Amino acid sequence: MSIKLKICGMREPGNILEVSELQPDFMGFIFYPQSPRCVPDDFSLPIGLPTSIKRVGVFVNEKFEPISNTVNKHALDFVQLHGNEPVTLCEELKLAGVGVIKVFSIGEGFDFGAVEPYKNAVDFFLFDTLGKYVGGNASAFDWDILNQYDQEVPFFLSGGISPDNIQDIAKLSEMNLYAGDVNSGVEISPGVKDMNKIKELLMNLKSTK
């Protein structure tokens, strides 16, 4: 397996640059005011953040214009849509030249028919744990349910991923898994990542390849 890594919920400039030294493939920034990891109003990406790290903006039920403005302001490569966004918004964003990751929260009995209308309108799906919060619930869903997915669109896997369980991703080797998405599982506090935990996670991830 060659699984890419996304570190999400980044907020503090110094911490962003620290984490960037470990060269994750993607870095996520949350633009949802109700999230404890939402970036501040005066947020700007620190000078020196490598362009090789794809920048992902996370939005929840936002309209096209505010998303587009944020994409342009921060030179985002992808938007991650974490709410009940319609297919038409995904299509509009793709036409505007930004990559689209559509999130589906997975609970018991999830119907993968829900992803069908989005297949031609996104670059990736992201499957996360259904919980109290919009992401960052610090718990994994039962990955066996992913056997019900047809694997047509590559996906990110999120929800409670930490150094302790990252090696379990090897069990998904036959699936169209593109990247692991980590957030609360490598944190000191909301929005502040623990470098040692990320290093441990990267080491354990490499051992699955």
N, C-alpha and C positions, 0 to 999 in steps of 0.2 A: 504494500500500500504506500502511496505517496500523498499523505493528507496535508493540506495547507492549514494554516492557523490564523484565526482572527481573534484579536484581543479587543473586547468591546467595553464601553462605559468609561473611556478615557476622558480626563477633564483637566488635570493639573499640568501646566506646561513642562515643569521639570520632570514629572513622572512620565509624561509622553515621550520626552527625549531619552530618558533612561530605558524605557521599554523598547523604543525604536532601535537601540543598540543591539537588541536580541533578534532583530530583523523578522518580526512576524510578517505574514503575507498581507494581512489586512488589519486596519485599526478602526474601531468604531467610536463615533461621537454621537451622543444622544441629544436630540433637539426636541424633547418632550418635557414640558415644565413640571409635570407631576412625577417624574422620575427623580429619585435621590441622586442619580448620576447625570442629571441634565447639566449641560455646559452653561456657564454664567452668561448673562446678557452681553458682556464685553469680551466674550471668548474670541480668541484668534489662535490659529495653529502656530506653534513656535517655529521660528526660523531654524532651519537645519533638519527639519523632519524629512527623511529621504522620500523622494517621489516614487521609489521602488515599492514602498508600502502603500497599498491601495487604501484610500480614505473613504470611509462609509459613514453616511449620515443616517441616523435612525429617527424615524418620524412615526407618529400615531394619528391616523385619521386627519391628516393635514391636507390642505388644498394644493393644487399645482403651483400657483404663483409663489407662495411662501417657500415651498420646497425648492423651486427653481432658483429663487433669490439666494437661498442658503447654499445651494450647490455652487453657484457662481462665486459667492463671497469667499468660500473656503476651498474652492477647486476640488470638490468631491468627485470621486470616481464612480461611486455607487450610492444609491439610496436603499435603505432597508425599511420596508413598510410593515409596521407591526400592529396595524389595526384592522378595520373592516373595509380597506380601500377597494374600490371597484376595479375591474379589469381595465376600464377606459383610462383611469389615471396611470396605471402601469404602462399602457400603450403610449400615452401622451409623453411620459417621461422618457421612454425609450426613443421616441421620435426626436426628443430634444438632445439626445446623445449621451444620456447618463445610464449606467448600468442599474438594473433593478433586481433586488432581492425581496421576495414576498414571503412573509412569515405566516406560518400556521401553527397554532398552539395545540399540542397533542394531549388529549386525555383519553380515558378509557372509552372505547367505542367510536373513536374518531373515524369519519367517513372520508377516505381519500378522493372520493368523487368531488369534494369541495375544491381541489386543486386543478381539476380538469380545465375550467374556463381560462385559467391563467397561463397555461403552458406555452403559448406563443407570444406572451406579453412580458415575460421575465427572462432574466439570465439564470437565476438560481431560485430555488425555494430554500427556506430555513425552517426546520422543524424544531420547535421549542416546547418546553413543558407548560401545560395549562396550569395556571396558579393564580394566586391573589394579585400578583403584580404583572405588569406588562414587561416581561423579561426580568432576569435577576432573581428568580425564585429559589435558587440554590438547591434545586432538586431535579433529578433526571426522570424522564418518563420511561416506560417499558420499551426499550429499543426493538423488541421482537415485533411490535406492531408495524415497523417499517417493512416487514416482509409483505405487507398488503399494498405497498406502494409499487407502481409499475416501473420506477427508476428511469423514466424517460428524461426528466429534467434533473441535472445534478443538484445536490442539496448540501447546505450547511447543517450541522448538527449542534444544537445548543441545549442548555438545561442541566445545571449541576455538574458540568465537566470540570474536573480538578486533576491534580497530579495523581491522586489515588485511583481514579477510574479511567484515565485517558487510554491505558493499554487495552481496555475492553473494546475500543474502537476496532481492533483487529478482527473482532467477531463479525464486523460489517463489511468485510473485504470483498464480498460479492456484490455489494450495492454501489450505487452511483453517488457515493459520498465524496464531496469535493473538499470540505473544510470542517474543522472543529471550531466552534465559537465559544470562547471562555470569557467569563465576566466575574461574577461573585466568587467563583471557586479559586481565584488567585488574588484576592483582595486583602488589604490591611483594614480598609474602611471603604464605604461606598465611593467609587470613583478613583480610589488610590490603589494601584497594583503593587503586589509584593514581588520584587525581582527574584528572590530565591524560589518562590513558588513557581514562577514562570519558567525559570531555568530548569527546575525539577520536572515540570510538565513537558518541556521541550525534550529533555533527555529521555523521559519515558515514552514520548511519542516516537522519537527516532528508533527506539528499540522495537517498535511494532513493524518497522518497514522491512 
